[in-house]
Amino acid sequence: MTPDTSTSTAHPDDSTTQPGVGAVLFDIDGTLVDSNYLHVHAWAQAFAEAGLTVDSWRVHRAIGMGSGLLLTDLVGQQDADRHGEALKDRHGELYTQLAAQQRAFDGARELVRAVAERGARTVLATSAGPTSLEHLREVLDLDDVVTGITSAKDVEHAKPSPDLVEAALEIAGVPPERAVMVGDTVWDVEAAARAGVRCVGVLTGGSSEAALREAGAVAVYPDVASLLADLDQSPLASTWR
């Protein structure tokens, strides 16, 4: 089903719902699109401009968290309260300047299309705001095959809260046990687990296999191209069988 391009979400037609239909929920940043390190750069520069010293490796480890949690984790509650909104705004400005460097990982589009062709519903699960989401949609060019796309307006609490995954499940119209998430951070895995959804990890966001498995990933692949090559033997196959 093609999502309504006027909004970030789409809902399946109940009249076409088939018993046992499943869904694959795809994280975007670091999973389908090479963007995590752009976020690291934008946050690091925003911190530096605010006179806050935060090592880039610490920023990287926090990527995937909601921005409020990220700021508290990296600069502490006092500075997060004092500088939080300005830092978020500056990160957004800097990241927008880097948007042209975003690219879809090899195999990303083909993976989503292959899952849709096999009969599973596909949801792009992100808490991106309108501007960032528009850039990501342009990079991926998958609006014609995905069931729907989440956005910031669908999420009250960011990862590792399960809100994003639960919103994606609602769009897909499937129960948690009929879904699998694909993500690149421990926050993706933890959010999926809290929603009762299995998660397959990929290493392209910079998290290690050990960290993803410790968080609860049921399988880990080097990248989405490797997952595509193993698609019919992967945990994703349970969503169309």
N, C-alpha and C positions, 0 to 999 in steps of 0.2 A: 504494500500500500504506500503510495506517495504521500509524504507529510504535507500539510497545509503550509506553504511557504510564508504565509503571513504571521505564523506563530512558531514557537520552537517545539511544540508538542503536537502529537497526533494520537488518536485513539482508534483501535481496531473496530471494524464493523461487527457487532455482536452476531449479526445474521450469518457471517461467514466463519465464525469460530468453530473449529473442529475439536472434538474430544481428543485430549492428549497433545494438542499443539504446544510447542515449546518456544523459548526465546533465548537469544544470546544478547547480552547487554555489554556493549563495548565502551570502555573508557576511551577518551580521545587523546588528551595530552600525554605524551610519553608512550602511548600504546599504539595508536594509529597514526599519530602525527609527531614528528621530531621537534618537540617544543620545550621539554623540561629545562634544558640548559639555557634557553632564552629567558625562561622565568627566573632561573637562578641569577643570571646577569642583571635582569631588571630589578629584582629585589636587592641585590648587593649594591647596586648603584643608588637605589632609593635610600638604603640605610646610610651609605657613605655621605650622601648629600645632607642627611639629617644629623650628621655627626655621630652616628652610631656605628661601632665596630662589630661586624658580624662576619665570621669566616665563611667563605663560600661553601665549604664542605658541609657546614651546619645548615645553610640555606637549602642545599640539595636534599639533605635528609628529610627536611620538612615539606618539600614539594609534594603536593597531593592532599595536604591538610587544607581545611578551610582557612582563609586568610586571617581570621581572628585568632584561631588556635596557633597558626604559624607565628604570628607576631608575639603572642604571649610566650611561646616556646623559645623564640629566638632573642627577644629583648626584655622579657619580663613584663609582669602585669602593669607596673607603674609607667614604663615607657610606652607600652602598648596603648594604655589609656591616654597618654599625653600626645603621642604622635600617630596613633593608629590610622585615623581617617586620612591624614596627609600622606602617610606612607602608602596606603592602599591606592590613593589617587595617583601618586607619582609612579608606583609600580605599573599601574594601568597605562599611563602615558608612555612610559619607557617601553613597555611590552608592545604597545601598538606600533611604535617606531621600528620594532624588530619583526613585525608580522610578515614582512616579505621574505624572511628567512625560514618561515615554517614550510615543511614539506611532508607529504605523506610518506610513511615508511614503505619500502618495497613490499608488495604483497598486501598492503592494507585494504585497498579498494577491492582487490580480487577476493580477499577473505570474506569481507562483508557480503559481497555479491554471491559467493559460493554458498554461504550459509542461507541466504534468502532463497536461492535456487533450490535448495534441499527442503524447503518448506517451513523452516523455523522463522519466527519473527525476529527482527533485528532492531535494537534501540541504541542510539548513540547517547551515552550517559555522561553528561557534563553539567557542572554548575557555573559555566562561563556566563558572563554578562552579554548583553546584546551585541556590542561591537566585536568582542573576541569570538563569540559564537558565529557571527557572520563570516569572519575570516576563516574559521575552522571548516565551516560548511563549504566555502569556496575551495579550500585546499583539498577536501575529501571528494567533493562532487558525487555524493551518494544519495541525494534527496529522492531520486527516483526509485530506490530499492528499500530504504529503511522504513520501518513501521512508524517511527517517531524519534524525536530528539528532546531530551530534557534541557533545562536551562536554569539560571539562577533563581528565577521566579518560582520554580517547582520545589525549591529546597529551603527549609527553615534552618536546619542545622547541617553544616558541611561535614564531609568525611573526617574522621571515621564513623560519624553517625550514619545510620542506615537510610536516612531520608532520601538521598539520591537514588539508591538502589530500589527503594520502595516506589519512588516516582516512576522509575523506568519499568518496574513490574506492572504498575497501573496502566501505563501506556501500552505495554505489550499485551495486557489482558491475560496473564498467566500466573499461576501460583508459584511461590519460590522454588518448590521442588522440580518444576519444569523449566527452570532457567539456569543458565551458566553465565557468569560474568568473566570478561577478559580485562585484566588491568596490569599495571606496571609497578605499583607501589604497595607497601604494607597497608597503607590507608585504604586502598581499593579492596584488598583482601579482607581487612577487618570490617569494613562497611558491609561487604557482601555477606560475611558470616553473620553479622548482627541482623541481617534481613533474611537469613536462612537460605542463602544462595551460594552455591559452590563457585569458586573463583579459580581461573587459570591465569597464571602469571607469565609475563614476558620480561626480558632483561633490558629492554631498550630505554627504560626510564632511568636506569642506573642503579636500581636495587639489586642485591645479590640473590642468587637462587636460594641460599640458606635463609636469608631474611624473609623471602616470600613464602617459603615452605613453613618456616617457624610461625608465620602469621596465619597459616592454614590453607595455603594454595594447594589444590588437589593435583596440579601438574604445573610444570614450568618449562617454557620454551625460550630459546634465544631471542626470537623475534616473531612477528606475525607471519612472515614468509615461511618459517619453519612450522608454525602451527597450521598454515594452509597446506603444506606438503603432507602433514599427518592428519588432516582434518577428519577423515572418516574413521580413524582409530582414536581420536582425541575425545576428551570428556564432552566436547561440544556436540558430538554425534548423538548423544542422548536426547537432544532437544528436537530431533526430527525422526527418531525411531520409536 
